[in-house]
């Protein structure tokens, strides 16, 4: 089933449930994300709403706001702390601004691939440690989404790590990412995601990192037609809410929300994997120049980044747990 068909099916199911339970809902939670309604973030949150309504018999529901209607990811995270947003879906790279120990999840080549990440994020000990880190800073972990396997787009082909030398590569403003691309020999250049297409088009940057899904959906291939398949990062996207707000919920709703969150997260990660596969085929059909540089030199240099981001006991424990899952 294509992503579009899945979205249509979910929307129909959610509409049916809402029509029969809206007036009975005692708890309504507002969820925010910055993706389009046809992307896996939205599909995952719609699924979470459907499951929550089923598990609570319509007592609780989630209203999902896409395309940053309630604010961008940073504003949404802040919103869970001040009460303007109940649930936020965010790339871990932004969450680390509030919870530094979560930076471990932004380290390069942390997972072998998307399936390895999926197995790891189903591990109860891993989830418990992540939640312990988050609750210490006033957040509650509801689920763990994915934002895809990240590769590198460029204006000129990248065949080897030597081809990365001095390239201006747009990255998130995340210290671990900046340090990683410095190790790759590039010149990491943080900038707003909304500015990236124009920056590629005008040559302000030479490339960027992305997943198949957003590389295709945002049509970056029009201005950066070379796609180096590297899988340097699996982006983890925690679904969080404020711990204070979570504790205000009835106990049965708390339990149902956590169950719905875990089930919806597993569904969302699978959906993203399927989306990335579909989008890759579409990229090839669009004539993108795909290269497969040897990842061994990239992995070797990436190891130099780890020490700086595994300083605290919590960071060391989380990394140990992550690495323990085959």
MARPAPA-83616 format. One record per residue (C-alpha): residue number from 1; x negated, y, z. Coordinates in Angstrom, 2 decimals. Last residue first. Layout:
<rec i="NUM" xx="X" yy="Y" zz="Z"/>
...
//
This chain:
<rec i="326" xx="-22.18" yy="-6.58" zz="17.93"/>
<rec i="325" xx="-21.14" yy="-4.52" zz="20.97"/>
<rec i="324" xx="-23.95" yy="-3.90" zz="23.47"/>
<rec i="323" xx="-25.18" yy="-0.77" zz="21.64"/>
<rec i="322" xx="-22.08" yy="1.18" zz="22.60"/>
<rec i="321" xx="-22.37" yy="0.08" zz="26.24"/>
<rec i="320" xx="-26.03" yy="1.11" zz="26.44"/>
<rec i="319" xx="-25.24" yy="4.44" zz="24.77"/>
<rec i="318" xx="-22.47" yy="5.11" zz="27.29"/>
<rec i="317" xx="-24.70" yy="4.27" zz="30.25"/>
<rec i="316" xx="-27.51" yy="6.48" zz="29.00"/>
<rec i="315" xx="-25.17" yy="9.40" zz="28.39"/>
<rec i="314" xx="-23.58" yy="9.04" zz="31.83"/>
<rec i="313" xx="-26.98" yy="8.83" zz="33.52"/>
<rec i="312" xx="-28.04" yy="12.05" zz="31.80"/>
<rec i="311" xx="-30.82" yy="12.43" zz="29.23"/>
<rec i="310" xx="-29.59" yy="10.51" zz="26.19"/>
<rec i="309" xx="-29.26" yy="13.31" zz="23.68"/>
<rec i="308" xx="-32.88" yy="14.47" zz="23.43"/>
<rec i="307" xx="-34.18" yy="10.90" zz="23.24"/>
<rec i="306" xx="-31.97" yy="9.94" zz="20.29"/>
<rec i="305" xx="-33.22" yy="12.33" zz="17.60"/>
<rec i="304" xx="-36.51" yy="10.59" zz="16.78"/>
<rec i="303" xx="-34.56" yy="7.45" zz="15.88"/>
<rec i="302" xx="-33.14" yy="9.36" zz="12.91"/>
<rec i="301" xx="-36.54" yy="9.27" zz="11.21"/>
<rec i="300" xx="-36.54" yy="5.49" zz="11.04"/>
<rec i="299" xx="-32.89" yy="5.35" zz="9.98"/>
<rec i="298" xx="-33.51" yy="7.73" zz="7.07"/>
<rec i="297" xx="-36.58" yy="5.76" zz="5.97"/>
<rec i="296" xx="-34.53" yy="2.51" zz="6.04"/>
<rec i="295" xx="-31.49" yy="3.97" zz="4.20"/>
<rec i="294" xx="-32.78" yy="3.24" zz="0.71"/>
<rec i="293" xx="-30.96" yy="5.71" zz="-1.53"/>
<rec i="292" xx="-27.75" yy="4.50" zz="-3.20"/>
<rec i="291" xx="-26.71" yy="7.01" zz="-5.88"/>
<rec i="290" xx="-23.26" yy="7.89" zz="-7.23"/>
<rec i="289" xx="-22.89" yy="10.46" zz="-10.03"/>
<rec i="288" xx="-19.22" yy="11.49" zz="-9.89"/>
<rec i="287" xx="-17.36" yy="10.76" zz="-13.13"/>
<rec i="286" xx="-13.78" yy="11.21" zz="-11.94"/>
<rec i="285" xx="-13.25" yy="7.44" zz="-12.13"/>
<rec i="284" xx="-16.13" yy="6.97" zz="-9.70"/>
<rec i="283" xx="-14.53" yy="9.50" zz="-7.36"/>
<rec i="282" xx="-11.16" yy="7.75" zz="-7.65"/>
<rec i="281" xx="-12.74" yy="4.43" zz="-6.73"/>
<rec i="280" xx="-14.35" yy="6.07" zz="-3.71"/>
<rec i="279" xx="-11.01" yy="7.63" zz="-2.75"/>
<rec i="278" xx="-9.35" yy="4.22" zz="-2.51"/>
<rec i="277" xx="-12.13" yy="2.81" zz="-0.33"/>
<rec i="276" xx="-12.18" yy="5.89" zz="1.91"/>
<rec i="275" xx="-8.41" yy="5.70" zz="2.29"/>
<rec i="274" xx="-8.55" yy="2.04" zz="3.27"/>
<rec i="273" xx="-11.18" yy="2.79" zz="5.94"/>
<rec i="272" xx="-9.12" yy="5.76" zz="7.11"/>
<rec i="271" xx="-5.99" yy="3.63" zz="7.39"/>
<rec i="270" xx="-7.88" yy="1.01" zz="9.40"/>
<rec i="269" xx="-9.07" yy="3.73" zz="11.79"/>
<rec i="268" xx="-5.53" yy="5.10" zz="12.00"/>
<rec i="267" xx="-4.00" yy="1.70" zz="12.82"/>
<rec i="266" xx="-6.52" yy="1.07" zz="15.60"/>
<rec i="265" xx="-5.80" yy="4.57" zz="16.90"/>
<rec i="264" xx="-2.04" yy="4.00" zz="16.77"/>
<rec i="263" xx="-2.37" yy="0.90" zz="18.94"/>
<rec i="262" xx="-4.61" yy="2.59" zz="21.51"/>
<rec i="261" xx="-2.46" yy="5.73" zz="21.66"/>
<rec i="260" xx="0.81" yy="3.82" zz="21.86"/>
<rec i="259" xx="-0.50" yy="1.87" zz="24.85"/>
<rec i="258" xx="-1.79" yy="5.05" zz="26.51"/>
<rec i="257" xx="1.49" yy="6.83" zz="25.82"/>
<rec i="256" xx="3.58" yy="3.94" zz="27.16"/>
<rec i="255" xx="1.62" yy="3.88" zz="30.43"/>
<rec i="254" xx="1.90" yy="7.63" zz="30.91"/>
<rec i="253" xx="5.58" yy="7.54" zz="29.98"/>
<rec i="252" xx="6.24" yy="4.90" zz="32.65"/>
<rec i="251" xx="4.32" yy="6.96" zz="35.19"/>
<rec i="250" xx="6.37" yy="10.09" zz="34.53"/>
<rec i="249" xx="4.21" yy="12.82" zz="32.96"/>
<rec i="248" xx="2.70" yy="15.55" zz="35.13"/>
<rec i="247" xx="-0.55" yy="13.58" zz="35.44"/>
<rec i="246" xx="-1.09" yy="13.85" zz="31.68"/>
<rec i="245" xx="-0.66" yy="17.64" zz="31.86"/>
<rec i="244" xx="-3.37" yy="17.91" zz="34.52"/>
<rec i="243" xx="-5.66" yy="15.57" zz="32.56"/>
<rec i="242" xx="-5.38" yy="17.80" zz="29.51"/>
<rec i="241" xx="-4.83" yy="15.82" zz="26.34"/>
<rec i="240" xx="-7.20" yy="14.00" zz="24.05"/>
<rec i="239" xx="-7.33" yy="12.10" zz="20.76"/>
<rec i="238" xx="-11.00" yy="11.41" zz="20.14"/>
<rec i="237" xx="-12.36" yy="11.66" zz="16.58"/>
<rec i="236" xx="-15.46" yy="9.52" zz="16.03"/>
<rec i="235" xx="-17.40" yy="10.30" zz="12.88"/>
<rec i="234" xx="-19.33" yy="7.31" zz="11.56"/>
<rec i="233" xx="-22.69" yy="8.74" zz="10.60"/>
<rec i="232" xx="-25.58" yy="8.22" zz="8.17"/>
<rec i="231" xx="-23.42" yy="6.12" zz="5.86"/>
<rec i="230" xx="-25.89" yy="6.69" zz="3.03"/>
<rec i="229" xx="-24.05" yy="6.74" zz="-0.29"/>
<rec i="228" xx="-25.57" yy="9.72" zz="-2.12"/>
<rec i="227" xx="-22.85" yy="11.54" zz="-4.10"/>
<rec i="226" xx="-23.90" yy="13.92" zz="-6.86"/>
<rec i="225" xx="-21.22" yy="16.16" zz="-8.39"/>
<rec i="224" xx="-21.56" yy="19.09" zz="-5.98"/>
<rec i="223" xx="-19.35" yy="21.85" zz="-7.44"/>
<rec i="222" xx="-16.48" yy="19.78" zz="-8.86"/>
<rec i="221" xx="-17.32" yy="16.94" zz="-6.47"/>
<rec i="220" xx="-16.12" yy="19.17" zz="-3.64"/>
<rec i="219" xx="-12.58" yy="18.45" zz="-4.79"/>
<rec i="218" xx="-11.15" yy="18.94" zz="-1.27"/>
<rec i="217" xx="-9.36" yy="15.57" zz="-1.46"/>
<rec i="216" xx="-12.38" yy="13.82" zz="-3.00"/>
<rec i="215" xx="-15.12" yy="14.86" zz="-0.59"/>
<rec i="214" xx="-12.45" yy="14.69" zz="2.14"/>
<rec i="213" xx="-11.75" yy="11.00" zz="1.60"/>
<rec i="212" xx="-15.19" yy="9.81" zz="0.54"/>
<rec i="211" xx="-16.60" yy="11.15" zz="3.81"/>
<rec i="210" xx="-18.69" yy="14.29" zz="4.09"/>
<rec i="209" xx="-22.18" yy="15.74" zz="4.32"/>
<rec i="208" xx="-23.21" yy="18.90" zz="2.52"/>
<rec i="207" xx="-25.14" yy="20.15" zz="-0.49"/>
<rec i="206" xx="-27.40" yy="22.76" zz="-2.01"/>
<rec i="205" xx="-26.09" yy="25.70" zz="0.04"/>
<rec i="204" xx="-25.64" yy="29.34" zz="-0.96"/>
<rec i="203" xx="-25.60" yy="28.02" zz="-4.51"/>
<rec i="202" xx="-22.50" yy="29.94" zz="-5.63"/>
<rec i="201" xx="-20.27" yy="26.89" zz="-6.09"/>
<rec i="200" xx="-21.63" yy="25.13" zz="-3.04"/>
<rec i="199" xx="-20.99" yy="28.16" zz="-0.83"/>
<rec i="198" xx="-17.54" yy="28.61" zz="-2.35"/>
<rec i="197" xx="-16.57" yy="25.01" zz="-1.57"/>
<rec i="196" xx="-18.06" yy="25.23" zz="1.93"/>
<rec i="195" xx="-16.37" yy="28.35" zz="3.27"/>
<rec i="194" xx="-13.37" yy="26.56" zz="4.81"/>
<rec i="193" xx="-15.72" yy="24.15" zz="6.57"/>
<rec i="192" xx="-17.27" yy="27.05" zz="8.45"/>
<rec i="191" xx="-21.05" yy="27.18" zz="8.27"/>
<rec i="190" xx="-24.06" yy="25.37" zz="9.67"/>
<rec i="189" xx="-27.12" yy="25.17" zz="7.41"/>
<rec i="188" xx="-29.44" yy="22.21" zz="7.88"/>
<rec i="187" xx="-32.74" yy="22.66" zz="5.96"/>
<rec i="186" xx="-33.61" yy="19.15" zz="4.84"/>
<rec i="185" xx="-36.56" yy="16.92" zz="5.71"/>
<rec i="184" xx="-34.45" yy="14.02" zz="7.00"/>
<rec i="183" xx="-35.70" yy="14.87" zz="10.49"/>
<rec i="182" xx="-34.30" yy="18.37" zz="10.03"/>
<rec i="181" xx="-31.06" yy="16.70" zz="8.97"/>
<rec i="180" xx="-30.91" yy="14.81" zz="12.25"/>
<rec i="179" xx="-31.78" yy="17.81" zz="14.41"/>
<rec i="178" xx="-28.92" yy="19.82" zz="12.94"/>
<rec i="177" xx="-26.52" yy="16.92" zz="13.36"/>
<rec i="176" xx="-27.51" yy="16.36" zz="17.00"/>
<rec i="175" xx="-27.19" yy="20.08" zz="17.72"/>
<rec i="174" xx="-23.65" yy="20.31" zz="16.30"/>
<rec i="173" xx="-22.69" yy="23.36" zz="14.27"/>
<rec i="172" xx="-21.27" yy="21.12" zz="11.57"/>
<rec i="171" xx="-23.55" yy="20.60" zz="8.61"/>
<rec i="170" xx="-24.16" yy="22.32" zz="5.28"/>
<rec i="169" xx="-27.33" yy="21.08" zz="3.63"/>
<rec i="168" xx="-29.93" yy="23.53" zz="2.31"/>
<rec i="167" xx="-32.39" yy="21.20" zz="0.59"/>
<rec i="166" xx="-35.94" yy="21.65" zz="1.87"/>
<rec i="165" xx="-36.98" yy="18.05" zz="1.16"/>
<rec i="164" xx="-33.93" yy="15.81" zz="0.69"/>
<rec i="163" xx="-35.36" yy="14.29" zz="-2.50"/>
<rec i="162" xx="-38.11" yy="12.71" zz="-0.39"/>
<rec i="161" xx="-35.43" yy="10.62" zz="1.33"/>
<rec i="160" xx="-34.87" yy="8.84" zz="-1.96"/>
<rec i="159" xx="-32.44" yy="8.98" zz="-4.90"/>
<rec i="158" xx="-30.72" yy="12.27" zz="-4.08"/>
<rec i="157" xx="-29.24" yy="13.77" zz="-7.25"/>
<rec i="156" xx="-29.03" yy="17.57" zz="-7.65"/>
<rec i="155" xx="-25.95" yy="19.63" zz="-6.66"/>
<rec i="154" xx="-25.57" yy="17.54" zz="-3.54"/>
<rec i="153" xx="-23.06" yy="15.47" zz="-1.60"/>
<rec i="152" xx="-24.26" yy="13.33" zz="1.32"/>
<rec i="151" xx="-22.46" yy="10.44" zz="3.03"/>
<rec i="150" xx="-20.31" yy="10.16" zz="6.14"/>
<rec i="149" xx="-18.12" yy="7.20" zz="7.06"/>
<rec i="148" xx="-14.72" yy="8.47" zz="8.10"/>
<rec i="147" xx="-12.95" yy="10.84" zz="10.45"/>
<rec i="146" xx="-11.98" yy="8.07" zz="12.88"/>
<rec i="145" xx="-9.45" yy="8.07" zz="15.72"/>
<rec i="144" xx="-9.94" yy="7.21" zz="19.38"/>
<rec i="143" xx="-6.87" yy="7.21" zz="21.60"/>
<rec i="142" xx="-5.30" yy="8.91" zz="24.62"/>
<rec i="141" xx="-8.46" yy="10.01" zz="26.43"/>
<rec i="140" xx="-7.58" yy="12.37" zz="29.28"/>
<rec i="139" xx="-9.39" yy="15.70" zz="29.72"/>
<rec i="138" xx="-10.40" yy="17.78" zz="32.75"/>
<rec i="137" xx="-14.18" yy="17.62" zz="32.54"/>
<rec i="136" xx="-14.65" yy="14.58" zz="34.80"/>
<rec i="135" xx="-11.66" yy="13.10" zz="32.97"/>
<rec i="134" xx="-13.69" yy="13.07" zz="29.76"/>
<rec i="133" xx="-16.73" yy="11.19" zz="31.06"/>
<rec i="132" xx="-14.54" yy="8.61" zz="32.80"/>
<rec i="131" xx="-12.44" yy="8.25" zz="29.64"/>
<rec i="130" xx="-15.54" yy="7.52" zz="27.56"/>
<rec i="129" xx="-16.70" yy="4.98" zz="30.14"/>
<rec i="128" xx="-13.31" yy="3.24" zz="30.15"/>
<rec i="127" xx="-13.19" yy="3.13" zz="26.34"/>
<rec i="126" xx="-16.65" yy="1.54" zz="26.16"/>
<rec i="125" xx="-15.78" yy="-0.98" zz="28.87"/>
<rec i="124" xx="-12.52" yy="-1.91" zz="27.15"/>
<rec i="123" xx="-14.15" yy="-2.57" zz="23.76"/>
<rec i="122" xx="-11.75" yy="-1.53" zz="21.01"/>
<rec i="121" xx="-14.01" yy="1.38" zz="20.07"/>
<rec i="120" xx="-16.88" yy="-1.02" zz="19.47"/>
<rec i="119" xx="-14.92" yy="-3.25" zz="17.11"/>
<rec i="118" xx="-13.82" yy="-0.24" zz="15.06"/>
<rec i="117" xx="-17.33" yy="1.19" zz="14.97"/>
<rec i="116" xx="-18.64" yy="-2.13" zz="13.66"/>
<rec i="115" xx="-15.92" yy="-2.10" zz="11.01"/>
<rec i="114" xx="-16.87" yy="1.44" zz="9.96"/>
<rec i="113" xx="-20.55" yy="0.58" zz="9.53"/>
<rec i="112" xx="-23.70" yy="-0.29" zz="11.46"/>
<rec i="111" xx="-22.79" yy="2.10" zz="14.24"/>
<rec i="110" xx="-25.02" yy="4.71" zz="15.93"/>
<rec i="109" xx="-26.61" yy="5.50" zz="12.56"/>
<rec i="108" xx="-26.91" yy="9.15" zz="13.56"/>
<rec i="107" xx="-25.91" yy="10.35" zz="17.04"/>
<rec i="106" xx="-22.55" yy="12.07" zz="17.39"/>
<rec i="105" xx="-21.13" yy="9.55" zz="19.87"/>
<rec i="104" xx="-23.94" yy="10.34" zz="22.32"/>
<rec i="103" xx="-22.71" yy="13.94" zz="22.34"/>
<rec i="102" xx="-19.86" yy="12.87" zz="24.60"/>
<rec i="101" xx="-22.09" yy="13.83" zz="27.54"/>
<rec i="100" xx="-21.71" yy="17.48" zz="26.52"/>
<rec i="99" xx="-17.96" yy="17.66" zz="27.30"/>
<rec i="98" xx="-16.57" yy="21.08" zz="26.35"/>
<rec i="97" xx="-18.85" yy="21.87" zz="23.41"/>
<rec i="96" xx="-19.08" yy="18.11" zz="22.87"/>
<rec i="95" xx="-15.44" yy="18.20" zz="21.75"/>
<rec i="94" xx="-16.44" yy="19.94" zz="18.54"/>
<rec i="93" xx="-18.69" yy="17.14" zz="17.26"/>
<rec i="92" xx="-16.24" yy="14.55" zz="18.58"/>
<rec i="91" xx="-13.96" yy="15.46" zz="15.69"/>
<rec i="90" xx="-10.64" yy="16.55" zz="17.10"/>
<rec i="89" xx="-7.09" yy="15.34" zz="17.58"/>
<rec i="88" xx="-5.38" yy="17.44" zz="20.24"/>
<rec i="87" xx="-2.43" yy="16.55" zz="22.49"/>
<rec i="86" xx="-0.38" yy="18.82" zz="24.74"/>
<rec i="85" xx="-1.04" yy="22.20" zz="23.11"/>
<rec i="84" xx="-0.30" yy="25.65" zz="24.56"/>
<rec i="83" xx="-0.91" yy="24.41" zz="28.11"/>
<rec i="82" xx="-4.17" yy="26.12" zz="29.07"/>
<rec i="81" xx="-6.45" yy="23.07" zz="29.01"/>
<rec i="80" xx="-4.85" yy="21.27" zz="26.08"/>
<rec i="79" xx="-4.92" yy="24.57" zz="24.20"/>
<rec i="78" xx="-8.70" yy="24.79" zz="24.52"/>
<rec i="77" xx="-8.96" yy="21.59" zz="22.52"/>
<rec i="76" xx="-6.47" yy="23.01" zz="20.01"/>
<rec i="75" xx="-8.43" yy="26.25" zz="19.69"/>
<rec i="74" xx="-11.61" yy="24.32" zz="18.88"/>
<rec i="73" xx="-9.78" yy="22.10" zz="16.40"/>
<rec i="72" xx="-8.08" yy="24.98" zz="14.61"/>
<rec i="71" xx="-4.87" yy="26.47" zz="15.95"/>
<rec i="70" xx="-1.26" yy="25.38" zz="16.46"/>
<rec i="69" xx="-0.54" yy="25.21" zz="12.72"/>
<rec i="68" xx="-4.01" yy="23.73" zz="12.19"/>
<rec i="67" xx="-2.93" yy="21.90" zz="9.03"/>
<rec i="66" xx="-0.67" yy="19.43" zz="10.87"/>
<rec i="65" xx="1.72" yy="19.80" zz="13.82"/>
<rec i="64" xx="3.01" yy="16.50" zz="15.24"/>
<rec i="63" xx="5.97" yy="16.53" zz="17.63"/>
<rec i="62" xx="5.49" yy="13.61" zz="19.99"/>
<rec i="61" xx="8.41" yy="11.86" zz="21.68"/>
<rec i="60" xx="9.46" yy="10.59" zz="25.09"/>
<rec i="59" xx="12.66" yy="9.03" zz="26.44"/>
<rec i="58" xx="13.50" yy="7.53" zz="23.04"/>
<rec i="57" xx="13.50" yy="3.96" zz="24.31"/>
<rec i="56" xx="10.15" yy="4.55" zz="25.99"/>
<rec i="55" xx="8.14" yy="1.95" zz="24.04"/>
<rec i="54" xx="9.92" yy="2.67" zz="20.76"/>
<rec i="53" xx="9.54" yy="6.44" zz="21.09"/>
<rec i="52" xx="5.88" yy="6.05" zz="21.95"/>
<rec i="51" xx="5.31" yy="3.72" zz="19.00"/>
<rec i="50" xx="6.89" yy="6.11" zz="16.48"/>
<rec i="49" xx="5.00" yy="9.06" zz="17.92"/>
<rec i="48" xx="1.70" yy="7.20" zz="17.74"/>
<rec i="47" xx="2.44" yy="6.22" zz="14.13"/>
<rec i="46" xx="3.04" yy="9.86" zz="13.26"/>
<rec i="45" xx="-0.25" yy="10.67" zz="14.96"/>
<rec i="44" xx="-2.13" yy="8.09" zz="12.91"/>
<rec i="43" xx="-0.57" yy="9.14" zz="9.61"/>
<rec i="42" xx="-1.45" yy="12.75" zz="10.39"/>
<rec i="41" xx="-5.09" yy="12.01" zz="11.08"/>
<rec i="40" xx="-5.17" yy="9.60" zz="8.09"/>
<rec i="39" xx="-4.45" yy="12.31" zz="5.48"/>
<rec i="38" xx="-1.22" yy="13.01" zz="3.58"/>
<rec i="37" xx="0.00" yy="15.64" zz="6.08"/>
<rec i="36" xx="-3.20" yy="17.67" zz="5.55"/>
<rec i="35" xx="-5.76" yy="17.79" zz="8.35"/>
<rec i="34" xx="-6.21" yy="20.34" zz="11.18"/>
<rec i="33" xx="-4.68" yy="18.48" zz="14.13"/>
<rec i="32" xx="-2.21" yy="19.39" zz="16.88"/>
<rec i="31" xx="0.18" yy="17.38" zz="19.05"/>
<rec i="30" xx="3.11" yy="18.87" zz="20.95"/>
<rec i="29" xx="4.65" yy="16.53" zz="23.53"/>
<rec i="28" xx="8.38" yy="16.23" zz="24.17"/>
<rec i="27" xx="9.57" yy="14.50" zz="27.33"/>
<rec i="26" xx="13.24" yy="13.93" zz="28.19"/>
<rec i="25" xx="14.17" yy="12.73" zz="24.72"/>
<rec i="24" xx="17.86" yy="11.82" zz="24.59"/>
<rec i="23" xx="18.85" yy="14.56" zz="22.14"/>
<rec i="22" xx="16.12" yy="13.61" zz="19.74"/>
<rec i="21" xx="16.76" yy="9.86" zz="19.98"/>
<rec i="20" xx="18.86" yy="8.69" zz="17.05"/>
<rec i="19" xx="17.75" yy="11.26" zz="14.47"/>
<rec i="18" xx="14.19" yy="11.11" zz="15.80"/>
<rec i="17" xx="13.95" yy="7.37" zz="15.21"/>
<rec i="16" xx="15.23" yy="7.59" zz="11.66"/>
<rec i="15" xx="12.95" yy="10.51" zz="10.89"/>
<rec i="14" xx="9.94" yy="8.64" zz="12.30"/>
<rec i="13" xx="10.72" yy="5.58" zz="10.19"/>
<rec i="12" xx="11.18" yy="7.67" zz="7.03"/>
<rec i="11" xx="7.98" yy="9.64" zz="7.76"/>
<rec i="10" xx="6.10" yy="6.42" zz="8.33"/>
<rec i="9" xx="7.29" yy="4.88" zz="5.08"/>
<rec i="8" xx="6.47" yy="8.03" zz="3.10"/>
<rec i="7" xx="3.03" yy="8.27" zz="4.68"/>
<rec i="6" xx="2.30" yy="4.62" zz="3.93"/>
<rec i="5" xx="3.35" yy="5.17" zz="0.33"/>
<rec i="4" xx="1.00" yy="8.15" zz="0.01"/>
<rec i="3" xx="-1.87" yy="6.20" zz="1.61"/>
<rec i="2" xx="-1.41" yy="3.41" zz="-0.94"/>
<rec i="1" xx="0.00" yy="0.00" zz="0.00"/>
//
